[in-house]
Amino acid sequence: MNPVASRVPVPPASPIGSRRSGSERGAGVVWVVAFSAVLLLLATVVAVRTTAVLARHRAESAADLAALAAATRIGVGTDECDAARMVAAANRAALVGCDLTLDSDGRSGEVRIVVHLPVQLGLGLGHQLVTASARAARLAPTGG
């Protein structure tokens, strides 16, 4: 037997793209577009959620500061809620509740504050109101 004659002929190399049948052309593009859409949706959800969390922190800070401002005025004057309103406004929040409870001595007590903070979430969700509350107290001076 002739070793040269027993070899099987090898077909010529084909171009890279010609292995696929015509119905599979562009399938990779569809997968890339679908994956990109999922990533875009995920990024959008993360951005909106982050905005909401930051707004909540801002509202809580505004309420805390307003409550502290009101508490420092207990026993000093009668403008506790006005002080809270000014501090809330300085933090771009609106004071919607101010409940002052004075102790019998008139120099100590507790104040409860509620604020609303408008937030633009984007993506056509419009303005939303974030509500936060806080309380602070001024204790009676102790002798000693």
Backbone as CSV, one residue per row, in Angstrom:
resi,resn,N_x,N_y,N_z,CA_x,CA_y,CA_z,C_x,C_y,C_z
1,MET,0.825,-1.164,0.000,0.000,0.000,0.000,0.878,1.239,0.000
2,ASN,0.485,2.155,-0.771,1.228,3.394,-0.930,0.778,4.367,0.170
3,PRO,1.707,4.810,1.079,1.302,5.696,2.167,0.830,7.056,1.670
4,VAL,1.308,7.497,0.573,0.892,8.804,0.059,-0.521,8.715,-0.485
5,ALA,-0.884,7.629,-1.099,-2.201,7.489,-1.708,-3.287,7.273,-0.664
6,SER,-2.951,6.810,0.545,-3.983,6.525,1.543,-4.408,7.758,2.346
7,ARG,-3.817,8.855,2.118,-4.196,10.073,2.853,-5.532,10.605,2.349
8,VAL,-6.300,11.105,3.293,-7.597,11.691,2.945,-7.372,13.152,2.613
9,PRO,-7.950,13.620,1.522,-7.744,15.026,1.175,-8.420,15.946,2.200
10,VAL,-7.757,17.024,2.545,-8.270,18.019,3.495,-8.926,19.128,2.692
11,PRO,-10.172,19.502,3.062,-10.810,20.595,2.328,-10.100,21.909,2.616
12,PRO,-10.174,22.844,1.714,-9.515,24.137,1.936,-10.160,24.874,3.117
13,ALA,-9.359,25.699,3.803,-9.849,26.470,4.949,-10.917,27.442,4.490
14,SER,-11.940,27.580,5.338,-13.033,28.489,4.987,-12.875,29.784,5.776
15,PRO,-13.459,30.863,5.295,-13.407,32.119,6.044,-14.084,31.948,7.411
16,ILE,-13.722,32.784,8.375,-14.175,32.645,9.760,-15.695,32.692,9.870
17,GLY,-16.341,33.605,9.254,-17.780,33.777,9.409,-18.618,32.789,8.642
18,SER,-18.046,31.975,7.789,-18.867,31.111,6.947,-19.245,29.806,7.615
19,ARG,-18.815,29.542,8.831,-19.179,28.305,9.520,-20.635,28.315,9.958
20,ARG,-21.163,29.475,10.305,-22.532,29.575,10.791,-23.497,29.525,9.620
21,SER,-24.651,28.988,9.923,-25.683,29.023,8.893,-26.277,30.421,8.869
22,GLY,-27.012,30.734,7.863,-27.574,32.072,7.705,-28.527,32.462,8.819
23,SER,-29.209,31.513,9.471,-30.177,31.846,10.519,-29.513,32.241,11.833
24,GLU,-28.250,31.951,12.039,-27.558,32.278,13.286,-26.776,33.577,13.205
25,ARG,-26.723,34.186,12.065,-25.977,35.443,11.939,-26.627,36.524,12.800
26,GLY,-25.824,37.250,13.547,-26.313,38.345,14.388,-26.824,37.900,15.748
27,ALA,-26.755,36.626,16.066,-27.243,36.149,17.367,-26.426,36.746,18.507
28,GLY,-25.151,36.938,18.307,-24.305,37.544,19.342,-24.709,38.977,19.625
29,VAL,-25.109,39.700,18.598,-25.536,41.089,18.776,-26.792,41.137,19.637
30,VAL,-27.711,40.217,19.427,-28.941,40.178,20.217,-28.615,39.948,21.689
31,TRP,-27.699,39.035,21.968,-27.309,38.771,23.353,-26.631,39.983,23.982
32,VAL,-25.794,40.663,23.246,-25.115,41.857,23.770,-26.127,42.952,24.072
33,VAL,-27.087,43.161,23.181,-28.109,44.186,23.402,-28.967,43.826,24.617
34,ALA,-29.356,42.571,24.747,-30.173,42.146,25.889,-29.409,42.316,27.200
35,PHE,-28.160,41.922,27.219,-27.338,42.064,28.420,-27.141,43.538,28.769
36,SER,-26.936,44.376,27.775,-26.776,45.817,28.010,-28.054,46.418,28.583
37,ALA,-29.208,45.975,28.098,-30.478,46.483,28.617,-30.666,46.096,30.080
38,VAL,-30.303,44.884,30.428,-30.406,44.443,31.828,-29.468,45.261,32.710
39,LEU,-28.258,45.507,32.248,-27.312,46.322,33.023,-27.812,47.748,33.193
40,LEU,-28.398,48.318,32.151,-28.934,49.676,32.228,-30.091,49.741,33.220
41,LEU,-30.963,48.756,33.196,-32.076,48.717,34.141,-31.563,48.602,35.574
42,LEU,-30.593,47.760,35.794,-30.014,47.594,37.125,-29.362,48.890,37.610
43,ALA,-28.630,49.556,36.750,-27.989,50.821,37.123,-29.029,51.884,37.455
44,THR,-30.133,51.902,36.726,-31.194,52.868,36.988,-31.838,52.612,38.344
45,VAL,-32.113,51.365,38.647,-32.708,51.019,39.945,-31.764,51.405,41.082
46,VAL,-30.490,51.143,40.922,-29.504,51.499,41.951,-29.441,53.014,42.131
47,ALA,-29.486,53.770,41.045,-29.419,55.231,41.136,-30.641,55.800,41.853
48,VAL,-31.832,55.313,41.529,-33.043,55.807,42.185,-33.038,55.432,43.665
49,ARG,-32.639,54.229,43.974,-32.587,53.785,45.372,-31.569,54.604,46.170
50,THR,-30.432,54.877,45.579,-29.413,55.689,46.249,-29.936,57.094,46.520
51,THR,-30.631,57.677,45.554,-31.212,59.003,45.742,-32.211,58.995,46.888
52,ALA,-33.027,57.964,46.968,-34.021,57.871,48.040,-33.360,57.725,49.409
53,VAL,-32.324,56.922,49.495,-31.622,56.735,50.776,-30.952,58.033,51.214
54,LEU,-30.312,58.721,50.287,-29.669,59.995,50.629,-30.701,61.029,51.065
55,ALA,-31.857,61.042,50.419,-32.915,61.974,50.807,-33.406,61.669,52.217
56,ARG,-33.525,60.410,52.539,-33.956,60.026,53.882,-32.939,60.497,54.930
57,HIS,-31.667,60.349,54.635,-30.628,60.817,55.562,-30.681,62.334,55.723
58,ARG,-30.899,63.056,54.632,-30.993,64.518,54.714,-32.190,64.937,55.559
59,ALA,-33.323,64.254,55.375,-34.516,64.588,56.152,-34.302,64.295,57.636
60,GLU,-33.672,63.180,57.940,-33.396,62.851,59.342,-32.442,63.857,59.968
61,SER,-31.449,64.292,59.217,-30.517,65.302,59.734,-31.235,66.617,59.987
62,ALA,-32.103,67.014,59.061,-32.855,68.258,59.236,-33.748,68.174,60.472
63,ALA,-34.394,67.042,60.678,-35.256,66.878,61.855,-34.436,66.893,63.141
64,ASP,-33.306,66.216,63.142,-32.443,66.199,64.332,-31.972,67.601,64.694
65,LEU,-31.497,68.325,63.699,-30.991,69.673,63.962,-32.107,70.613,64.411
66,ALA,-33.288,70.482,63.816,-34.415,71.324,64.216,-34.831,71.013,65.652
67,ALA,-34.835,69.741,66.012,-35.192,69.371,67.386,-34.170,69.908,68.387
68,LEU,-32.908,69.831,68.036,-31.875,70.372,68.928,-31.991,71.887,69.060
69,ALA,-32.292,72.561,67.959,-32.456,74.015,68.015,-33.630,74.386,68.911
70,ALA,-34.716,73.645,68.804,-35.873,73.928,69.651,-35.573,73.618,71.114
71,ALA,-34.872,72.526,71.362,-34.568,72.145,72.745,-33.667,73.163,73.431
72,THR,-32.774,73.779,72.690,-31.902,74.785,73.312,-32.673,76.033,73.718
73,ARG,-33.856,76.243,73.143,-34.660,77.422,73.478,-35.629,77.168,74.636
74,ILE,-35.747,75.910,75.080,-36.656,75.600,76.191,-36.151,76.298,77.451
75,GLY,-37.038,77.019,78.108,-36.698,77.726,79.331,-36.020,79.058,79.094
76,VAL,-35.699,79.372,77.849,-35.024,80.628,77.525,-36.011,81.625,76.940
77,GLY,-36.934,81.141,76.141,-37.909,82.010,75.493,-39.114,81.192,75.074
78,THR,-39.953,81.813,74.284,-41.167,81.126,73.835,-41.130,80.832,72.341
79,ASP,-39.970,80.889,71.773,-39.857,80.733,70.314,-39.204,79.409,69.916
80,GLU,-39.481,78.346,70.662,-38.848,77.053,70.381,-39.163,76.559,68.973
81,CYS,-40.445,76.599,68.617,-40.850,76.101,67.294,-40.372,77.015,66.168
82,ASP,-40.252,78.308,66.448,-39.702,79.214,65.432,-38.239,78.889,65.154
83,ALA,-37.496,78.574,66.199,-36.091,78.182,66.013,-36.009,76.900,65.200
84,ALA,-36.886,75.946,65.491,-36.903,74.692,64.731,-37.269,74.943,63.273
85,ARG,-38.221,75.833,63.033,-38.653,76.152,61.668,-37.505,76.769,60.861
86,MET,-36.750,77.669,61.485,-35.633,78.306,60.773,-34.542,77.297,60.433
87,VAL,-34.230,76.407,61.353,-33.193,75.399,61.102,-33.656,74.416,60.034
88,ALA,-34.919,74.025,60.082,-35.446,73.120,59.053,-35.389,73.782,57.680
89,ALA,-35.767,75.049,57.608,-35.731,75.767,56.328,-34.304,75.902,55.813
90,ALA,-33.356,76.094,56.715,-31.954,76.183,56.292,-31.468,74.863,55.701
91,ASN,-32.128,73.768,56.058,-31.787,72.452,55.521,-32.743,72.030,54.406
92,ARG,-33.443,72.990,53.833,-34.389,72.778,52.719,-35.526,71.825,53.072
93,ALA,-35.936,71.847,54.326,-37.059,71.027,54.773,-38.140,71.949,55.322
94,ALA,-39.347,71.434,55.411,-40.464,72.207,55.950,-40.901,71.589,57.270
95,LEU,-41.004,72.422,58.284,-41.465,71.963,59.589,-42.977,71.767,59.518
96,VAL,-43.455,70.567,59.779,-44.894,70.295,59.727,-45.455,69.919,61.093
97,GLY,-44.601,69.738,62.067,-45.078,69.433,63.406,-44.059,69.820,64.452
98,CYS,-44.539,70.479,65.494,-43.667,70.872,66.596,-44.491,70.744,67.870
99,ASP,-44.188,69.758,68.668,-44.934,69.491,69.892,-43.999,69.689,71.079
100,LEU,-44.304,70.691,71.873,-43.456,71.043,73.006,-44.143,70.629,74.301
101,THR,-43.418,69.924,75.135,-43.920,69.519,76.450,-42.966,70.067,77.502
102,LEU,-43.456,71.016,78.290,-42.631,71.614,79.342,-42.848,70.885,80.658
103,ASP,-41.789,70.771,81.418,-41.906,70.227,82.765,-42.473,71.308,83.676
104,SER,-42.782,70.953,84.909,-43.428,71.892,85.834,-42.561,73.107,86.146
105,ASP,-41.248,72.964,86.056,-40.377,74.104,86.355,-40.314,75.106,85.207
106,GLY,-40.780,74.728,84.036,-40.771,75.642,82.892,-39.408,75.825,82.256
107,ARG,-38.392,75.192,82.808,-37.041,75.353,82.276,-36.523,74.101,81.598
108,SER,-37.294,73.033,81.656,-36.890,71.795,81.005,-38.109,71.192,80.314
109,GLY,-37.848,70.299,79.413,-38.949,69.686,78.682,-38.444,68.945,77.460
110,GLU,-39.407,68.591,76.608,-39.095,67.801,75.425,-39.825,68.397,74.233
111,VAL,-39.190,68.308,73.085,-39.813,68.782,71.851,-39.758,67.661,70.819
112,ARG,-40.868,67.480,70.105,-40.942,66.497,69.018,-41.144,67.263,67.719
113,ILE,-40.339,66.928,66.734,-40.325,67.647,65.464,-40.645,66.677,64.333
114,VAL,-41.421,67.148,63.352,-41.673,66.394,62.119,-41.391,67.330,60.952
115,VAL,-40.589,66.864,60.001,-40.260,67.675,58.824,-40.579,66.898,57.551
116,HIS,-40.863,67.649,56.497,-41.009,67.100,55.144,-39.900,67.677,54.282
117,LEU,-39.297,66.834,53.473,-38.238,67.256,52.566,-38.627,66.826,51.156
118,PRO,-38.816,67.791,50.229,-39.150,67.400,48.853,-37.915,66.873,48.129
119,VAL,-38.110,65.806,47.344,-37.002,65.163,46.643,-37.421,64.868,45.215
120,GLN,-36.539,65.147,44.266,-36.755,64.800,42.862,-36.032,63.491,42.596
121,LEU,-36.791,62.408,42.390,-36.180,61.100,42.168,-35.751,60.886,40.728
122,GLY,-36.252,61.654,39.802,-35.886,61.483,38.404,-36.694,60.396,37.732
123,LEU,-36.411,60.171,36.469,-37.060,59.133,35.671,-38.572,59.289,35.615
124,GLY,-39.041,60.512,35.660,-40.472,60.742,35.576,-41.236,60.406,36.842
125,LEU,-40.550,60.148,37.936,-41.225,59.827,39.191,-41.687,61.078,39.922
126,GLY,-41.264,62.244,39.456,-41.708,63.499,40.042,-41.118,63.762,41.413
127,HIS,-41.726,64.740,42.081,-41.292,65.097,43.430,-41.981,64.191,44.443
128,GLN,-41.230,63.751,45.400,-41.749,62.946,46.497,-41.409,63.664,47.800
129,LEU,-42.218,63.456,48.810,-41.944,64.033,50.120,-41.379,62.955,51.034
130,VAL,-40.265,63.273,51.644,-39.658,62.382,52.628,-39.968,62.974,53.996
131,THR,-40.484,62.162,54.883,-40.857,62.616,56.219,-39.901,62.018,57.244
132,ALA,-39.495,62.852,58.184,-38.629,62.382,59.265,-39.052,63.076,60.553
133,SER,-38.808,62.422,61.653,-39.138,63.014,62.944,-37.964,62.830,63.899
134,ALA,-37.941,63.692,64.897,-36.879,63.624,65.901,-37.411,64.224,67.193
135,ARG,-36.736,63.927,68.250,-37.089,64.544,69.522,-35.816,64.876,70.278
136,ALA,-35.909,65.909,71.058,-34.777,66.334,71.874,-35.337,66.898,73.171
137,ALA,-34.512,66.928,74.174,-34.965,67.401,75.483,-33.910,68.296,76.104
138,ARG,-34.395,69.146,76.949,-33.502,69.947,77.784,-33.801,69.536,79.211
139,LEU,-32.795,69.018,79.857,-32.980,68.528,81.215,-32.841,69.658,82.216
140,ALA,-33.505,69.476,83.335,-33.412,70.467,84.405,-31.995,70.467,84.957
141,PRO,-31.488,71.637,85.319,-30.145,71.676,85.891,-30.114,70.931,87.222
142,THR,-29.040,70.225,87.437,-28.886,69.478,88.692,-28.022,70.283,89.639
143,GLY,-28.367,70.231,90.881,-27.589,70.965,91.888,-26.311,70.229,92.230
144,GLY,-25.311,70.949,92.547,-24.122,70.239,92.967,-22.940,70.914,92.569
